[in-house]
């Protein structure tokens, strides 16, 4: 039954009404919802565009027609207590829901306090857009940090993107704004309409804590369903938690998923397609891990994900978050770990993003000498600010814990550690002691790695750190940064420089091969041949190899075999495993070799066999991080450009002898001293015919003779293949 409300109600002050109409009222909860007004209790709703509004009381049997002021404000008398709803007639239909302004404070005081301290590490379930049931009412709780804003409102599908409809409540303390909007369901698109302290209307902002986004080029955030994926990888996680990552094999395949899946028609594919295509390929090739270039949402595809804005959202380009979780779960079922490139160093300046989020330098530094990257035209996170630091650490934990990731490769660590990174004198601000070290970044990394260690169930962190900063992988309690691994950029540069030389000159540059062993055990290293080495005019890995076509592929196989034999975990970018001819282009289909391309198919077979040998041979991975796992045998044969070394996995495993001939000249009767007499078997020959080589070698095995060499009483007389590597193992049962 509908009844008319009294015609006269206490009027709202004209100033309040004007501020509501302008969409800039500083405290909408003070005037909207239920309030005592003189001798009566009144419910006010501001619904611009509504034709007619009713106040529904109790169970819905009693309805009061609300008086409209012609400005969008509707009022009606109401009981001082009890539930009510608003039924509104719009040009497009009728809606009925609870009043957003009938709810009390929503975030707990603990939530507010922990956020202010930068210690709320479950931030994704508090800030952002989270489905909630409050007082029996279903809807979405929106919460955003904007301390210097004078007004914040939620705009979205559910209010016709009208910035006047849903102003938020500001909580005391760090400047968090909140609003529960009944009836908003998963899948709704939204943004924040923010007015700066100056009164300036800012461009609508995407949610920094959004867990789902619209597909680019659209830039809206999307209300995500709860992360309730049904996992089947508990056995995997339990094993990972018990394992010692330094002693485990790690052969990573770095991949830009959209580019790897891209068809000739330009489609990027999806996570479900990656389950069907990428995972079987990883299994076939024998990689232990896949490293994903950043999939955190990013506006510009040409950044390859390295300029993200959605630090909690998997890119919508490849499907919804639950599809990504499904991909990770299938990887674990296939015995493949998943590592994500994660970018806490900087973010792009797109107007819908974090840049001057509330009209001030909130996430970034105010001073461009600290807050702007000229190299990348991006803004630098202010990790010295507690709220920003907590935002980033909570992001890392969100990916590891919610999506069961096996590790994070942290991008651009060096750019964070040095205040003068890529800056000239006078263009940077020293630390409090006058130095160039960014002490806030050091503390940030130490806290990040400590928390990943405590909560990550064996997940690892890997630093892309390109300088000689000491202690990157040392424990935090020893003063280190606490990463598990560090990319060995020095090894990468030396190795690629060496292999780019014509073989006739290699005898003069053997230091490029040996120098890295002087510091190989100062950190826990990953040997990276990454995407950075096959872009921006550098050419593909194959194109760097000198000589004719035969020599180029022989050099490629030799380089890869040396990498897999060298101390350190492995990372190889997609396409390098078969010798892609051209450098990588994110916008073109992946250049799969033709079935009849024997040399590329041979290179793929070599990588497959290297992975199998590496993973099954303790001497090649167990002591990667200690000098006990490596010993030079020949490091100074400049005349022949031959190198030989032994790898060890401990007393309970046989040693491996690695011999590399860096010239296209076969070496016959080349003698190398070995610690044990008897039969030595060729576990691998990179010149084997099955790999596209000339099949020059030792027939699969060689027996020692009593000729002393290299401090040993016996030696092997070997035939060394041209531009080839031999990997031999003593056969204790051989006769």
C-alpha positions as CSV (number, residue, x, y, z in Angstrom):
1,X,0.0,0.0,0.0
2,X,1.4,3.4,-1.0
3,X,0.6,6.5,0.9
4,X,1.6,10.1,0.4
5,X,4.1,11.7,2.7
6,X,3.3,15.0,4.4
7,X,3.8,17.9,2.0
8,X,6.0,19.8,4.4
9,X,9.3,18.4,5.7
10,X,12.2,20.2,7.3
11,X,14.1,21.5,4.4
12,X,17.7,20.6,3.6
13,X,19.9,23.7,3.8
14,X,20.4,25.3,0.4
15,X,24.2,25.0,0.7
16,X,24.0,21.2,1.2
17,X,21.6,20.8,-1.7
18,X,23.8,22.8,-4.0
19,X,26.8,20.7,-3.0
20,X,24.9,17.5,-3.8
21,X,23.8,18.9,-7.1
22,X,27.3,19.8,-8.0
23,X,28.6,16.4,-6.9
24,X,31.1,17.8,-4.3
25,X,29.4,17.4,-0.9
26,X,32.3,16.7,1.6
27,X,30.1,14.5,3.9
28,X,27.1,13.0,2.1
29,X,26.4,10.7,5.0
30,X,25.6,13.8,7.1
31,X,22.6,14.7,4.9
32,X,21.6,11.5,3.1
33,X,20.0,8.4,4.6
34,X,17.9,8.5,7.8
35,X,18.3,11.6,10.1
36,X,16.4,13.3,12.9
37,X,15.2,16.6,11.6
38,X,13.4,18.6,14.3
39,X,10.5,16.6,15.6
40,X,10.4,14.1,12.8
41,X,12.8,11.4,11.3
42,X,13.3,11.8,7.6
43,X,15.0,9.7,4.9
44,X,16.7,11.6,2.2
45,X,18.0,10.1,-1.1
46,X,19.7,12.0,-3.9
47,X,18.8,10.2,-7.1
48,X,19.1,12.7,-10.0
49,X,17.3,11.4,-13.1
50,X,14.7,9.4,-11.2
51,X,11.1,10.1,-12.0
52,X,9.5,8.8,-8.9
53,X,10.8,7.3,-5.6
54,X,9.1,5.3,-2.9
55,X,10.3,4.5,0.6
56,X,9.6,0.8,1.4
57,X,9.3,0.0,5.1
58,X,9.6,-3.3,6.9
59,X,8.7,-6.3,4.8
60,X,7.6,-4.2,1.9
61,X,3.9,-3.9,2.8
62,X,4.1,-0.2,3.5
63,X,5.3,2.3,0.9
64,X,5.6,6.0,1.2
65,X,5.9,8.2,-1.9
66,X,8.9,10.4,-1.4
67,X,8.7,14.1,-2.1
68,X,10.9,15.2,-5.0
69,X,12.5,18.6,-5.0
70,X,13.0,18.7,-8.7
71,X,16.7,18.6,-8.2
72,X,17.2,14.8,-7.6
73,X,16.6,15.1,-3.9
74,X,13.7,12.9,-2.5
75,X,12.5,13.0,1.1
76,X,10.0,11.2,3.2
77,X,9.2,10.7,6.9
78,X,10.3,7.4,8.4
79,X,10.3,5.5,11.7
80,X,13.4,6.2,13.7
81,X,14.5,2.5,13.5
82,X,14.0,-0.5,11.3
83,X,15.0,-1.5,7.8
84,X,13.9,0.3,4.7
85,X,14.5,0.2,0.9
86,X,14.3,2.7,-1.9
87,X,12.2,1.9,-5.0
88,X,12.9,4.3,-7.9
89,X,11.4,4.6,-11.3
90,X,13.9,5.6,-14.0
91,X,13.4,6.2,-17.7
92,X,14.8,2.8,-18.3
93,X,13.0,0.8,-15.6
94,X,12.4,0.3,-11.9
95,X,15.1,-0.5,-9.3
96,X,14.7,-1.4,-5.6
97,X,17.5,-1.7,-3.1
98,X,18.7,-0.8,0.3
99,X,20.0,2.7,0.8
100,X,23.8,3.0,0.6
101,X,23.6,5.8,3.2
102,X,21.8,3.6,5.8
103,X,24.9,1.7,6.7
104,X,27.4,2.6,9.5
105,X,31.2,2.4,9.4
106,X,32.3,-0.6,7.3
107,X,36.1,-1.0,7.4
108,X,37.3,-1.9,10.9
109,X,39.6,0.3,12.9
110,X,42.2,-2.4,12.6
111,X,41.9,-2.3,8.8
112,X,42.4,1.5,8.9
113,X,45.3,1.3,11.4
114,X,47.2,-1.5,9.6
115,X,46.8,0.3,6.2
116,X,48.2,3.5,7.6
117,X,51.1,1.6,9.0
118,X,51.8,-0.2,5.7
119,X,51.2,-3.5,7.4
120,X,47.9,-4.6,6.0
121,X,49.0,-7.5,3.8
122,X,45.5,-8.7,3.0
123,X,44.7,-5.4,1.4
124,X,42.9,-6.8,-1.6
125,X,40.1,-8.1,0.5
126,X,39.6,-4.8,2.2
127,X,40.3,-2.0,-0.3
128,X,39.1,-2.1,-3.9
129,X,35.7,-3.6,-4.7
130,X,34.7,-6.6,-2.6
131,X,31.4,-8.4,-2.6
132,X,29.8,-8.3,0.9
133,X,26.6,-9.2,2.7
134,X,26.0,-6.5,5.4
135,X,22.9,-6.8,7.6
136,X,21.5,-9.4,5.3
137,X,21.9,-7.1,2.2
138,X,24.2,-8.2,-0.7
139,X,26.2,-5.7,-2.5
140,X,29.8,-4.4,-3.0
141,X,32.0,-2.5,-0.6
142,X,34.1,0.0,-2.4
143,X,37.1,1.5,-0.6
144,X,39.9,3.7,-1.9
145,X,42.9,5.6,-0.5
146,X,42.7,9.3,-1.5
147,X,43.8,11.4,1.5
148,X,44.1,14.7,-0.2
149,X,40.8,14.5,-2.1
150,X,37.9,16.8,-1.1
151,X,35.3,14.5,-2.6
152,X,35.3,10.9,-3.9
153,X,32.4,9.1,-5.6
154,X,31.9,5.7,-7.2
155,X,30.7,5.8,-10.9
156,X,29.8,2.8,-12.9
157,X,27.3,0.7,-14.8
158,X,25.0,0.7,-11.8
159,X,24.5,4.5,-11.7
160,X,24.8,5.5,-15.3
161,X,28.3,6.8,-14.6
162,X,26.8,9.8,-12.7
163,X,29.4,11.2,-10.3
164,X,26.6,12.7,-8.2
165,X,24.9,9.5,-7.3
166,X,27.3,7.7,-4.9
167,X,29.6,10.0,-2.9
168,X,31.7,8.1,-0.5
169,X,32.4,8.5,3.2
170,X,35.9,9.6,4.3
171,X,37.2,7.7,7.3
172,X,39.4,9.5,9.8
173,X,43.1,8.6,9.7
174,X,45.0,7.9,6.5
175,X,42.3,9.1,4.1
176,X,40.4,6.0,3.1
177,X,37.0,6.5,1.5
178,X,34.3,3.8,1.7
179,X,30.8,3.1,0.4
180,X,28.7,0.0,0.4
181,X,26.4,-0.1,-2.6
182,X,23.6,-2.7,-2.4
183,X,22.8,-4.8,-5.4
184,X,26.1,-4.2,-7.2
185,X,27.2,-7.6,-8.4
186,X,30.4,-9.2,-9.8
187,X,31.1,-8.0,-13.4
188,X,30.0,-4.4,-12.9
189,X,32.4,-1.9,-14.3
190,X,33.3,1.2,-12.2
191,X,35.8,4.0,-11.6
192,X,36.3,6.7,-9.0
193,X,35.3,10.3,-9.6
194,X,37.7,12.3,-7.5
195,X,37.8,16.1,-6.7
196,X,41.2,17.4,-5.6
197,X,41.7,19.6,-2.6
198,X,42.0,22.5,-5.0
199,X,38.4,21.8,-6.3
200,X,39.7,20.4,-9.6
201,X,37.7,17.5,-11.1
202,X,40.3,14.9,-11.9
203,X,39.9,12.4,-14.7
204,X,38.0,9.4,-13.5
205,X,40.4,6.9,-11.9
206,X,40.6,3.2,-12.2
207,X,40.8,1.3,-8.9
208,X,44.4,0.7,-7.7
209,X,43.1,-2.4,-5.9
210,X,40.9,-3.7,-8.7
211,X,41.2,-7.5,-9.0
212,X,39.7,-7.5,-12.4
213,X,39.6,-4.9,-15.3
214,X,37.9,-4.2,-18.5
215,X,39.8,-5.4,-21.6
216,X,42.1,-2.7,-23.0
217,X,41.7,-0.3,-24.6
218,X,38.9,0.2,-22.1
219,X,40.2,1.3,-18.8
220,X,37.5,0.6,-16.2
221,X,37.8,-1.6,-13.2
222,X,35.5,-4.5,-12.7
223,X,33.9,-5.9,-9.5
224,X,35.6,-9.3,-9.2
225,X,34.0,-12.5,-7.8
226,X,35.7,-13.8,-4.6
227,X,38.9,-15.7,-5.2
228,X,37.4,-19.1,-4.5
229,X,39.0,-21.3,-7.1
230,X,39.0,-25.0,-6.4
231,X,42.7,-25.9,-6.4
232,X,44.1,-29.4,-6.8
233,X,47.8,-28.7,-6.2
234,X,48.2,-29.3,-2.5
235,X,50.8,-32.1,-3.0
236,X,52.8,-29.7,-5.3
237,X,52.8,-26.9,-2.7
238,X,53.7,-29.3,0.1
239,X,56.7,-30.6,-1.9
240,X,57.7,-27.0,-2.7
241,X,57.6,-26.1,0.9
242,X,60.0,-28.9,1.9
243,X,62.4,-28.4,-1.0
244,X,65.7,-26.5,-1.0
245,X,65.4,-24.2,-4.0
246,X,69.2,-23.7,-4.4
247,X,69.7,-27.4,-4.8
248,X,66.7,-28.0,-7.1
249,X,66.9,-27.8,-10.9
250,X,65.4,-24.7,-12.4
251,X,65.1,-24.3,-16.2
252,X,62.8,-21.5,-17.0
253,X,61.1,-20.8,-20.3
254,X,60.4,-17.0,-20.4
255,X,57.3,-16.3,-22.4
256,X,55.0,-13.5,-23.4
257,X,51.8,-15.6,-23.4
258,X,49.8,-13.4,-25.7
259,X,52.6,-13.3,-28.3
260,X,53.4,-17.0,-28.0
261,X,49.7,-17.9,-28.6
262,X,49.1,-15.2,-31.3
263,X,47.7,-16.5,-34.5
264,X,48.2,-15.3,-38.0
265,X,45.0,-13.4,-37.6
266,X,46.4,-11.4,-34.7
267,X,44.4,-13.0,-31.8
268,X,46.3,-13.2,-28.6
269,X,44.7,-16.4,-27.3
270,X,43.6,-17.0,-23.7
271,X,44.6,-18.8,-20.5
272,X,42.5,-21.8,-21.5
273,X,44.3,-22.0,-24.8
274,X,47.6,-21.8,-23.0
275,X,46.5,-24.8,-21.0
276,X,45.9,-26.7,-24.2
277,X,49.0,-25.5,-26.1
278,X,51.7,-24.0,-23.9
279,X,51.7,-26.5,-21.0
280,X,52.1,-29.5,-23.4
281,X,55.0,-27.7,-25.1
282,X,56.7,-27.0,-21.8
283,X,56.3,-30.6,-20.8
284,X,57.6,-31.8,-24.2
285,X,60.6,-29.5,-23.9
286,X,61.4,-30.5,-20.3
287,X,61.4,-27.0,-18.8
288,X,60.9,-27.1,-15.0
289,X,59.4,-23.6,-14.8
290,X,57.6,-21.0,-17.0
291,X,58.4,-17.4,-16.3
292,X,55.6,-15.1,-17.5
293,X,56.4,-11.6,-18.6
294,X,54.1,-9.3,-16.6
295,X,50.4,-10.1,-16.8
296,X,49.4,-7.5,-14.3
297,X,47.0,-5.3,-16.1
298,X,48.7,-2.6,-18.3
299,X,47.2,0.0,-20.6
300,X,49.8,-0.2,-23.4
301,X,50.5,-3.6,-24.9
302,X,53.7,-2.4,-26.4
303,X,55.2,-2.1,-22.9
304,X,55.0,-6.0,-22.8
305,X,53.4,-5.6,-19.4
306,X,56.4,-3.7,-17.8
307,X,54.3,-0.6,-17.3
308,X,51.4,-2.0,-15.2
309,X,48.6,-0.2,-13.4
310,X,46.6,-3.1,-12.2
311,X,48.9,-4.5,-9.6
312,X,46.2,-6.9,-8.3
313,X,44.6,-7.8,-11.6
314,X,45.6,-10.4,-14.3
315,X,45.2,-8.7,-17.7
316,X,41.8,-9.1,-19.2
317,X,43.4,-9.7,-22.6
318,X,43.8,-13.4,-21.7
319,X,40.7,-14.0,-19.7
320,X,39.3,-13.6,-16.2
321,X,41.3,-14.2,-13.0
322,X,39.8,-17.7,-12.5
323,X,41.1,-18.7,-15.9
324,X,44.6,-17.7,-14.8
325,X,44.2,-19.7,-11.6
326,X,43.1,-22.7,-13.8
327,X,46.3,-22.3,-15.9
328,X,48.5,-22.3,-12.8
329,X,46.8,-25.3,-11.4
330,X,47.3,-27.2,-14.7
331,X,50.9,-26.2,-14.7
332,X,51.4,-27.7,-11.3
333,X,49.6,-30.8,-12.3
334,X,52.1,-31.1,-15.2
335,X,55.1,-30.6,-12.9
336,X,55.8,-27.1,-14.0
337,X,56.4,-24.1,-11.7
338,X,55.0,-20.7,-12.5
339,X,57.1,-17.5,-12.0
340,X,55.7,-14.1,-12.6
341,X,57.5,-10.9,-13.6
342,X,56.4,-8.4,-11.0
343,X,57.1,-4.6,-11.4
344,X,57.3,-2.5,-8.2
345,X,59.8,0.0,-9.6
346,X,57.6,2.3,-11.6
347,X,54.2,2.9,-13.3
348,X,52.9,4.8,-16.4
349,X,51.5,8.3,-16.2
350,X,48.1,7.5,-17.9
351,X,45.5,9.8,-16.6
352,X,43.2,7.1,-15.4
353,X,45.9,5.5,-13.3
354,X,47.9,6.2,-10.2
355,X,49.5,9.5,-11.4
356,X,48.5,12.3,-9.0
357,X,45.7,10.0,-8.0
358,X,44.0,12.4,-5.6
359,X,45.4,15.6,-7.1
360,X,48.7,15.1,-5.3
361,X,51.8,13.0,-5.6
362,X,50.3,10.0,-3.7
363,X,52.0,6.9,-5.1
364,X,54.9,8.7,-6.7
365,X,57.4,11.3,-5.4
366,X,56.6,14.9,-5.7
367,X,60.2,15.8,-6.7
368,X,60.9,14.6,-10.3
369,X,64.5,14.0,-9.3
370,X,63.1,11.1,-7.2
371,X,59.8,10.4,-8.9
372,X,60.4,10.3,-12.7
373,X,62.2,7.8,-14.9
374,X,63.4,9.5,-18.0
375,X,64.5,6.2,-19.5
376,X,60.9,4.9,-19.5
377,X,58.8,8.0,-19.2
378,X,57.3,6.6,-16.0
379,X,56.7,7.5,-12.4
380,X,58.6,5.9,-9.5
381,X,56.8,4.5,-6.5
382,X,57.6,6.2,-3.2
383,X,58.4,3.1,-1.2
384,X,59.4,5.3,1.7
385,X,55.7,6.1,2.2
386,X,54.2,3.4,4.4
387,X,50.9,3.2,2.6
388,X,52.7,2.8,-0.8
389,X,55.1,0.2,0.6
390,X,52.2,-1.8,2.0
391,X,50.3,-1.5,-1.2
392,X,53.2,-3.1,-3.1
393,X,54.0,-5.8,-0.6
394,X,50.3,-6.8,-0.4
395,X,50.3,-7.1,-4.2
396,X,53.2,-9.5,-4.1
397,X,51.6,-11.6,-1.4
398,X,48.3,-11.5,-3.3
399,X,49.8,-13.1,-6.4
400,X,51.8,-15.7,-4.4
401,X,49.0,-16.7,-2.1
402,X,45.9,-16.3,-4.2
403,X,47.3,-17.7,-7.4
404,X,49.8,-20.2,-5.9
405,X,52.7,-18.8,-7.8
406,X,56.1,-20.4,-7.3
407,X,58.0,-17.2,-7.5
408,X,58.3,-13.6,-8.4
409,X,61.0,-12.2,-10.7
410,X,61.3,-8.6,-9.5
411,X,61.9,-6.2,-12.3
412,X,64.3,-3.3,-12.4
413,X,65.8,-3.8,-8.9
414,X,68.9,-1.7,-9.7
415,X,66.8,1.3,-10.7
416,X,65.3,1.2,-7.2
417,X,68.5,0.6,-5.3
418,X,70.3,3.7,-6.6
419,X,69.1,7.2,-6.3
420,X,71.3,8.3,-9.2
421,X,70.2,5.5,-11.5
422,X,70.5,6.8,-15.1
423,X,70.9,10.4,-13.7
424,X,73.6,13.0,-14.2
425,X,75.1,14.9,-11.3
426,X,72.6,17.4,-9.9
427,X,69.7,15.4,-11.2
428,X,69.2,13.2,-8.1
429,X,68.7,13.6,-4.4
430,X,71.2,12.0,-2.0
431,X,70.1,9.9,0.9
432,X,70.2,11.2,4.5
433,X,73.9,10.4,4.7
434,X,74.7,12.0,1.4
435,X,75.0,8.7,-0.5
436,X,73.5,7.3,-3.6
437,X,71.9,4.2,-2.0
438,X,68.2,4.3,-1.8
439,X,67.8,3.2,1.8
440,X,64.0,3.1,1.6
441,X,64.2,0.6,-1.3
442,X,66.7,-1.6,0.6
443,X,64.3,-1.7,3.5
444,X,61.4,-2.4,1.2
445,X,63.1,-5.4,-0.4
446,X,64.1,-6.8,2.9
447,X,60.5,-6.7,4.2
448,X,59.2,-8.0,0.9
449,X,61.5,-11.0,0.9
450,X,61.0,-11.7,4.6
451,X,57.2,-11.9,4.2
452,X,57.4,-14.0,1.0
453,X,59.7,-16.3,3.0
454,X,57.2,-16.5,5.9
455,X,54.0,-16.7,4.0
456,X,54.9,-18.0,0.5
457,X,55.2,-21.8,1.3
458,X,58.5,-22.1,-0.5
459,X,57.9,-19.5,-3.3
460,X,61.1,-17.8,-4.4
461,X,62.0,-14.3,-5.3
462,X,64.4,-13.4,-8.1
463,X,66.1,-10.0,-8.6
464,X,66.8,-8.5,-11.9
465,X,69.7,-6.6,-10.5
466,X,72.3,-5.5,-13.1
467,X,75.1,-4.1,-10.8
468,X,77.5,-5.4,-8.3
469,X,75.3,-4.6,-5.3
470,X,76.6,-6.9,-2.5
471,X,74.3,-9.3,-0.8
472,X,71.3,-9.4,-3.1
473,X,70.7,-13.0,-2.2
474,X,72.2,-12.9,1.3
475,X,69.7,-13.4,4.2
476,X,68.1,-10.3,5.6
477,X,69.5,-11.1,9.1
478,X,73.0,-10.9,7.6
479,X,72.3,-7.5,6.1
480,X,71.4,-8.8,2.6
481,X,68.3,-8.0,0.5
482,X,67.0,-11.6,1.0
483,X,66.3,-12.6,-2.6
484,X,66.6,-16.3,-3.3
485,X,68.2,-15.7,-6.7
486,X,69.7,-12.9,-8.8
487,X,70.0,-12.7,-12.6
488,X,73.6,-12.9,-13.6
489,X,73.7,-10.1,-16.1
490,X,77.5,-10.1,-16.2
491,X,77.6,-13.7,-17.4
492,X,75.0,-12.9,-20.0
493,X,76.9,-9.9,-21.4
494,X,80.3,-11.7,-21.4
495,X,78.9,-14.8,-23.0
496,X,77.0,-13.1,-25.8
497,X,80.0,-10.8,-26.5
498,X,82.2,-13.9,-26.7
499,X,79.9,-15.8,-29.1
500,X,79.5,-12.8,-31.3
501,X,83.2,-12.9,-32.1
502,X,84.6,-14.7,-35.1
503,X,86.2,-17.9,-33.9
504,X,89.6,-16.8,-35.2
505,X,89.6,-14.1,-32.5
506,X,88.2,-16.1,-29.6
507,X,91.6,-17.2,-28.4
508,X,92.3,-13.7,-27.3
509,X,89.1,-13.2,-25.4
510,X,88.9,-16.3,-23.2
511,X,88.4,-14.1,-20.2
512,X,84.8,-13.6,-21.4
513,X,84.3,-17.3,-20.6
514,X,86.3,-17.5,-17.4
515,X,85.7,-14.2,-15.7
516,X,82.2,-15.0,-14.5
517,X,83.6,-17.9,-12.4
518,X,85.5,-15.5,-10.3
519,X,82.2,-14.3,-8.8
520,X,79.8,-17.1,-9.7
521,X,79.3,-18.2,-6.1
522,X,79.1,-14.7,-4.6
523,X,75.3,-14.8,-5.1
524,X,72.7,-17.4,-6.1
525,X,72.6,-16.8,-9.8
526,X,70.2,-17.4,-12.6
527,X,71.8,-17.4,-16.1
528,X,69.4,-15.3,-18.2
529,X,69.0,-15.2,-22.0
530,X,65.9,-13.0,-21.7
531,X,63.6,-11.0,-23.9
532,X,65.9,-8.0,-23.4
533,X,68.6,-9.6,-25.5
534,X,66.4,-10.1,-28.6
535,X,64.7,-6.7,-29.0
536,X,65.5,-3.1,-29.8
537,X,67.8,-3.8,-32.7
538,X,70.0,-6.4,-30.9
539,X,68.8,-9.1,-33.2
540,X,67.9,-12.7,-32.3
541,X,70.2,-15.0,-30.4
542,X,70.9,-16.9,-33.7
543,X,71.6,-13.7,-35.6
544,X,74.4,-12.8,-33.2
545,X,76.3,-16.0,-34.1
546,X,79.1,-15.5,-36.7
547,X,79.9,-17.6,-39.8
548,X,77.8,-19.3,-42.4
549,X,74.5,-21.0,-41.7
550,X,76.2,-24.2,-40.5
551,X,78.5,-22.3,-38.1
552,X,75.7,-20.1,-36.8
553,X,73.6,-23.1,-35.7
554,X,76.7,-24.9,-34.3
555,X,77.5,-21.8,-32.3
556,X,73.9,-21.6,-31.1
557,X,74.0,-25.2,-29.9
558,X,77.4,-24.7,-28.3
559,X,76.2,-21.5,-26.5
560,X,73.1,-23.3,-25.1
561,X,75.0,-26.4,-24.1
562,X,77.6,-24.3,-22.3
563,X,74.8,-22.4,-20.5
564,X,73.2,-25.6,-19.3
565,X,76.6,-26.9,-18.1
566,X,77.6,-23.7,-16.3
567,X,76.8,-23.2,-12.6
568,X,73.5,-21.3,-12.2
569,X,69.8,-21.8,-12.8
570,X,68.7,-21.3,-16.4
571,X,66.3,-18.9,-18.2
572,X,65.7,-18.9,-21.9
573,X,63.4,-16.6,-23.8
574,X,60.9,-18.2,-26.2
575,X,62.2,-18.7,-29.7
576,X,65.8,-19.0,-28.6
577,X,65.3,-22.7,-28.2
578,X,65.1,-23.2,-32.0
579,X,67.0,-20.3,-33.3
580,X,64.4,-17.8,-34.4
581,X,65.8,-15.8,-37.2
582,X,64.4,-12.4,-36.4
583,X,64.3,-10.5,-33.1
584,X,61.1,-10.8,-31.1
585,X,58.1,-8.7,-32.1
586,X,55.1,-8.8,-29.7
587,X,52.7,-7.9,-32.6
588,X,53.4,-10.8,-35.0
589,X,52.7,-14.5,-34.7
590,X,55.3,-16.7,-33.1
591,X,57.8,-17.9,-35.8
592,X,57.5,-21.7,-35.4
593,X,60.0,-23.6,-37.5
594,X,58.8,-25.5,-40.5
595,X,58.6,-29.3,-39.9
596,X,61.3,-29.7,-42.6
597,X,63.7,-27.2,-41.0
598,X,66.2,-29.8,-39.7
599,X,68.6,-27.4,-38.0
600,X,65.9,-25.6,-36.0
601,X,64.3,-28.9,-35.1
602,X,67.7,-30.1,-34.1
603,X,68.2,-27.1,-31.8
604,X,64.9,-27.8,-30.2
605,X,65.9,-31.4,-29.6
606,X,69.1,-30.3,-28.1
607,X,67.3,-28.0,-25.6
608,X,64.9,-30.8,-24.8
609,X,67.8,-33.2,-24.1
610,X,69.7,-30.6,-22.1
611,X,66.7,-30.1,-19.9
612,X,66.3,-33.8,-19.3
613,X,70.0,-34.2,-18.6
614,X,70.1,-31.1,-16.3
615,X,67.1,-32.2,-14.3
616,X,68.2,-35.8,-13.9
617,X,71.9,-35.2,-13.1
618,X,72.7,-33.9,-9.6
619,X,76.1,-32.7,-10.6
620,X,74.6,-30.1,-12.9
621,X,72.3,-28.5,-10.4
622,X,72.7,-29.6,-6.8
623,X,75.7,-27.5,-5.9
624,X,74.9,-24.6,-8.3
625,X,75.4,-22.1,-5.5
626,X,78.7,-23.3,-4.0
627,X,82.3,-23.5,-5.3
628,X,82.4,-27.2,-4.4
629,X,80.2,-27.8,-7.4
630,X,82.7,-26.5,-10.0
631,X,86.4,-27.0,-10.9
632,X,88.4,-25.7,-13.9
633,X,90.4,-28.4,-15.8
634,X,91.4,-26.2,-18.8
635,X,90.9,-22.5,-18.8
636,X,94.0,-21.2,-20.6
637,X,94.2,-23.0,-23.9
638,X,94.3,-19.9,-26.0
639,X,95.8,-21.6,-29.1
640,X,92.9,-24.0,-29.5
641,X,90.1,-22.1,-27.7
642,X,89.2,-25.2,-25.7
643,X,87.7,-25.0,-22.2
644,X,87.1,-27.9,-19.8
645,X,85.6,-28.1,-16.3
646,X,84.1,-30.5,-13.9
647,X,80.7,-30.3,-12.2
648,X,80.0,-32.1,-9.0
649,X,76.8,-32.9,-7.1
650,X,78.5,-34.2,-4.0
651,X,80.2,-37.4,-2.9
652,X,77.2,-39.6,-3.6
653,X,77.1,-38.6,-7.3
654,X,79.5,-39.0,-10.2
655,X,81.3,-35.9,-11.5
656,X,80.6,-34.6,-15.0
657,X,83.3,-33.5,-17.4
658,X,82.4,-30.7,-19.7
659,X,84.6,-29.9,-22.7
660,X,83.9,-27.1,-25.2
661,X,85.7,-26.5,-28.5
662,X,85.0,-22.8,-29.5
663,X,86.4,-23.1,-33.0
664,X,85.1,-24.7,-36.2
665,X,88.2,-26.9,-36.3
666,X,87.9,-30.5,-35.0
667,X,90.5,-31.4,-32.4
668,X,91.8,-35.0,-32.5
669,X,93.7,-36.8,-29.8
670,X,93.0,-33.9,-27.4
671,X,94.1,-35.1,-24.0
672,X,92.3,-34.2,-20.8
673,X,93.2,-35.5,-17.3
674,X,90.3,-37.0,-15.3
675,X,90.1,-38.1,-11.7
676,X,88.9,-41.7,-12.4
677,X,90.2,-44.4,-14.7
678,X,88.0,-46.5,-16.9
679,X,85.1,-45.8,-19.2
680,X,83.7,-42.4,-19.6
681,X,80.4,-42.0,-21.5
682,X,79.3,-39.2,-23.7
683,X,76.1,-38.0,-22.1
684,X,75.8,-35.3,-24.7
685,X,77.5,-34.1,-27.8
686,X,76.1,-30.8,-29.2
687,X,77.4,-31.8,-32.7
688,X,75.3,-35.0,-32.8
689,X,73.5,-35.6,-36.1
690,X,70.2,-35.6,-34.4
691,X,70.8,-31.9,-33.5
692,X,71.8,-31.0,-37.0
693,X,75.5,-31.4,-36.4
694,X,78.2,-33.3,-38.2
695,X,78.2,-36.2,-35.7
696,X,81.9,-35.8,-34.9
697,X,82.8,-37.3,-31.5
698,X,83.9,-40.4,-29.7
699,X,81.3,-42.9,-30.6
700,X,79.5,-42.4,-27.4
701,X,82.3,-43.3,-25.0
702,X,86.0,-43.1,-24.3
703,X,88.4,-45.1,-22.1
704,X,91.2,-43.6,-20.1
705,X,94.9,-44.3,-20.6
706,X,97.8,-44.0,-18.1
707,X,99.0,-40.7,-19.4
708,X,99.2,-38.0,-16.8
709,X,97.5,-34.7,-17.5
710,X,96.2,-31.7,-15.5
711,X,97.3,-33.1,-12.2
712,X,95.6,-36.5,-12.8
713,X,97.3,-39.9,-13.3
714,X,95.1,-40.8,-16.2
715,X,93.6,-39.0,-19.1
716,X,91.2,-39.2,-22.0
717,X,92.2,-38.8,-25.6
718,X,89.2,-37.1,-27.1
719,X,88.0,-36.0,-30.5
720,X,86.4,-32.6,-30.0
721,X,83.7,-31.7,-32.5
722,X,83.9,-28.3,-34.2
723,X,82.0,-25.6,-32.4
724,X,80.8,-28.4,-30.1
725,X,80.5,-29.3,-26.5
726,X,80.9,-32.8,-24.9
727,X,79.5,-33.7,-21.6
728,X,81.0,-36.9,-20.2
729,X,80.3,-39.0,-17.1
730,X,82.4,-41.7,-15.5
731,X,80.8,-45.2,-15.8
732,X,81.8,-47.0,-12.6
733,X,80.4,-50.3,-14.1
734,X,82.0,-49.8,-17.5
735,X,84.4,-52.5,-18.7
